[in-house]
């Protein structure tokens, strides 16, 4: 069982502190913002995941949007993987979110660690990025 040593910063206070500590390594920033626990044997564990979630929330990025969920099917994760046969399948949830219809065509452009699908139609200005770099 672990105990939280201090109350972690949230909101504008967190963003201000992160800005002040920008020269420090990320683990030290998280620790100084209160995102750590002390174990029974007095070891300090930094909670980077909680820290990143709090920073994103403070910046206004919704991590768990409360949209209209009907309880059926899976929620899109916005990640795909290559299947055994070498294909990448984009599910209906993604095509629906992008407003695509059956028969829509795309040009595939390969980049460094990403794939761009450029919709082929009268309005050629719309570009949809499908697979992006994976973050560490």
Protein Blocks (a to p, Z undefined) as FASTA:
>chain_A
ZZdfbdcdehjllmmmmmmmmmpcfklmmmmnopacddfkopacddfklmmmmmmmmnop
afbdcbddehiajddehiacddfkopacddfklmmmnopaehiacdddddehiacddddd
fblmbccdfbdcddZZ
